[in-house]
Amino acid sequence: MDNLSLVKSLVEKLANNLNVPVSCKIRIFPNLQDTLSYAKMLEDAGCSLLAVHGRTRDEKDGKKFRANWEAIKAVRNVVRIPVLANGNIRHIDDVHSCLEETGADGVLSADPLLENPALFAGYRTAEWGLGVAGVKEDDKLDQAELLIEYLRFCERYPVPWRIIRSHVHKLLGEWFRIQPSVREDFNKQYKLTFEFLYDLVNQLKELGVRIPLYVKDTQQAVSAN
């Protein structure tokens, strides 16, 4: 963002030499006009799809800084290519609100989706689900079940252990806060194994730790799929 001429040349080089569309993702500038100029420059350079994170480079903490959906809407209004909105997507209601407020063609979610892979299916984390009026107690999804499913995928389609370690932290973060000794044991593992991770899940279950995901409305969850 400090060298837009270089960004433009990179996108032009890709767009002119690849047989697949080129997509870009940006953060916004503090000044809206700078953001709009940035987006139009990328479009002119050959970008076919633009994702806009509604925070500046300095606004790293998503819990402290709310994404600027108005800026994303403004970008959507000045470019002709599809725009994806990023920021403030914690559950499925946010998806609908974001699409309505920004006019974007789709949404992205980062950390919240790592914490709750069932986000787009309508499920909420405990942070959002507990105490919400209308929550159906019989529509719970155990995050441990999602983790086991994830680990099985990793066994079939290997990924670096650092990624697995990070994802386990995201999925079981709230569980670890209740049982810090289990978290400490996990953090001490220099080399992880699938056997250790499966045992870790079983250990948490035996300790009675369960923080399920909730779906607010069954019909809404079905339509989201």
C-alpha positions in Angstrom: 0.0 0.0 0.0 3.1 2.2 0.2 4.0 1.4 -3.4 0.9 1.3 -5.5 2.8 1.5 -8.8 4.5 -1.8 -7.9 1.1 -3.3 -7.0 -0.3 -2.2 -10.3 2.6 -3.6 -12.3 2.3 -7.0 -10.5 -1.4 -7.3 -11.2 -0.9 -6.2 -14.8 1.8 -8.8 -15.3 -0.3 -11.6 -13.8 -3.5 -10.6 -15.7 -1.6 -10.4 -19.0 0.2 -13.7 -18.7 -2.1 -16.1 -16.9 -5.0 -18.1 -18.3 -7.0 -17.8 -15.1 -8.7 -14.8 -13.5 -6.6 -12.7 -11.1 -8.2 -11.8 -7.7 -6.9 -9.3 -5.2 -7.6 -8.6 -1.5 -7.0 -5.2 0.0 -7.4 -3.3 3.3 -8.8 0.2 3.3 -6.9 3.5 3.6 -7.9 6.0 6.4 -9.0 8.3 3.6 -11.9 6.9 1.6 -10.9 8.5 -1.7 -7.5 6.8 -1.5 -9.3 3.5 -1.0 -11.6 4.1 -4.1 -8.6 5.1 -6.2 -6.8 1.9 -5.1 -9.7 -0.3 -6.0 -10.2 1.4 -9.5 -6.5 1.1 -10.1 -6.6 -2.7 -9.5 -9.6 -3.0 -11.7 -7.9 -1.2 -14.5 -4.8 -3.4 -14.0 -6.8 -6.5 -14.7 -8.1 -7.6 -11.3 -11.3 -9.8 -11.9 -12.5 -10.0 -8.3 -11.7 -7.7 -5.4 -12.0 -8.6 -1.7 -12.1 -5.6 0.6 -11.1 -5.9 4.3 -12.9 -3.0 5.9 -10.1 -2.1 8.3 -6.8 -0.2 7.8 -3.4 -1.9 8.2 -3.1 -0.6 11.7 -6.5 -2.0 12.8 -5.4 -5.5 13.5 -7.7 -6.4 16.4 -11.1 -7.4 15.0 -12.6 -7.3 18.5 -11.4 -3.7 19.1 -11.9 -2.2 15.6 -15.1 -2.7 13.7 -14.8 -3.1 9.9 -16.0 -0.1 7.9 -18.9 -1.6 5.8 -19.6 1.9 4.4 -16.1 2.0 2.8 -16.8 -1.5 1.3 -20.1 -0.2 -0.1 -18.4 2.8 -1.6 -15.9 0.5 -3.4 -18.7 -1.7 -4.7 -20.3 1.4 -6.2 -17.2 2.5 -8.1 -16.0 -0.7 -9.7 -17.6 -3.1 -12.2 -16.0 -6.3 -11.0 -17.4 -8.5 -8.2 -16.6 -7.4 -4.7 -16.3 -9.5 -1.6 -16.7 -8.0 1.9 -14.4 -8.9 4.8 -14.8 -8.0 8.4 -17.4 -8.3 11.2 -18.6 -11.7 10.1 -19.2 -13.6 13.3 -22.3 -15.6 12.5 -24.9 -16.1 9.7 -26.9 -13.0 10.7 -23.8 -10.9 10.0 -23.6 -12.4 6.5 -27.1 -11.2 5.6 -26.6 -7.8 7.2 -23.3 -7.3 5.4 -24.6 -8.2 2.0 -27.6 -5.9 2.5 -25.5 -3.0 3.8 -22.6 -3.2 1.4 -24.2 -4.6 -1.8 -21.2 -6.9 -2.0 -21.3 -10.1 -4.1 -20.2 -12.3 -1.2 -18.4 -12.3 2.2 -15.2 -13.6 3.7 -14.5 -14.7 7.3 -11.1 -15.4 8.8 -10.6 -16.1 12.5 -14.3 -16.6 13.3 -14.5 -19.3 10.7 -11.4 -21.0 12.1 -13.1 -21.0 15.5 -16.4 -22.1 14.1 -16.2 -24.0 10.8 -20.0 -24.3 10.8 -20.5 -20.5 10.7 -22.0 -20.5 7.2 -24.3 -23.3 8.2 -26.0 -21.0 10.7 -24.2 -22.2 13.9 -23.0 -19.7 16.5 -20.1 -20.0 18.9 -20.9 -20.0 22.7 -19.9 -16.4 22.8 -22.8 -15.5 20.5 -25.1 -18.4 21.1 -25.5 -18.5 24.9 -28.3 -16.3 26.2 -29.6 -15.5 22.8 -33.4 -15.5 22.7 -34.8 -18.3 20.5 -31.8 -20.6 20.7 -32.9 -24.2 20.2 -31.3 -26.4 22.9 -31.7 -29.5 20.8 -29.7 -28.1 17.8 -26.2 -28.2 19.3 -23.0 -29.1 17.5 -19.9 -30.1 19.5 -16.8 -28.3 18.4 -14.8 -31.4 19.3 -16.7 -33.3 16.6 -15.6 -30.7 14.1 -12.0 -31.0 15.3 -12.1 -34.8 14.9 -13.5 -34.4 11.4 -10.8 -31.8 10.6 -8.0 -34.1 11.9 -9.3 -37.0 9.7 -9.2 -34.7 6.7 -5.6 -33.8 7.6 -4.6 -37.4 7.8 -6.0 -37.9 4.3 -4.7 -34.6 2.9 -1.5 -33.7 4.8 -0.9 -30.1 5.8 2.0 -28.6 7.9 1.7 -29.3 11.6 2.0 -25.6 12.4 -1.3 -25.1 10.6 -2.9 -28.0 12.5 -1.6 -26.6 15.8 -3.0 -23.2 15.1 -6.4 -24.6 14.1 -6.6 -26.7 17.2 -6.0 -23.6 19.3 -8.8 -21.8 17.5 -11.3 -24.6 17.7 -10.6 -25.4 21.4 -9.7 -22.0 22.7 -12.7 -21.7 25.0 -12.2 -25.3 26.2 -8.6 -24.5 27.0 -9.6 -21.5 29.1 -11.7 -23.9 31.3 -9.0 -26.5 31.5 -5.6 -24.6 31.3 -3.7 -27.7 32.4 -4.8 -29.4 29.1 -3.7 -26.3 27.1 -0.3 -26.3 28.9 0.2 -30.0 28.0 -0.7 -29.2 24.4 1.6 -26.3 24.2 4.5 -28.4 25.6 4.3 -30.8 22.7 7.3 -30.0 20.5 6.1 -32.6 17.9 2.4 -33.3 17.6 0.8 -36.6 16.5 -2.7 -37.4 15.6 -2.8 -39.9 18.4 -2.0 -37.2 20.9 -4.7 -34.9 19.5 -7.4 -37.5 19.5 -6.4 -38.3 23.1 -6.6 -34.6 24.0 -10.2 -34.4 22.8 -11.1 -37.5 24.8 -9.4 -36.0 27.8 -11.5 -32.8 27.6 -14.6 -34.8 27.2 -13.8 -36.9 30.3 -13.3 -33.7 32.2 -16.8 -32.7 31.3 -15.9 -29.8 29.1 -18.4 -29.1 26.4 -19.0 -25.8 24.7 -21.4 -26.6 21.9 -22.2 -24.4 18.9 -25.9 -23.3 18.6 -28.1 -22.7 15.7 -30.7 -19.9 16.2 -33.1 -21.0 13.6 -33.2 -24.5 12.0 -34.9 -23.3 8.8 -32.3 -20.5 8.5 -29.5 -23.0 8.9 -30.9 -25.2 6.2 -31.3 -22.3 3.7 -27.7 -21.2 4.5 -26.4 -24.5 3.3 
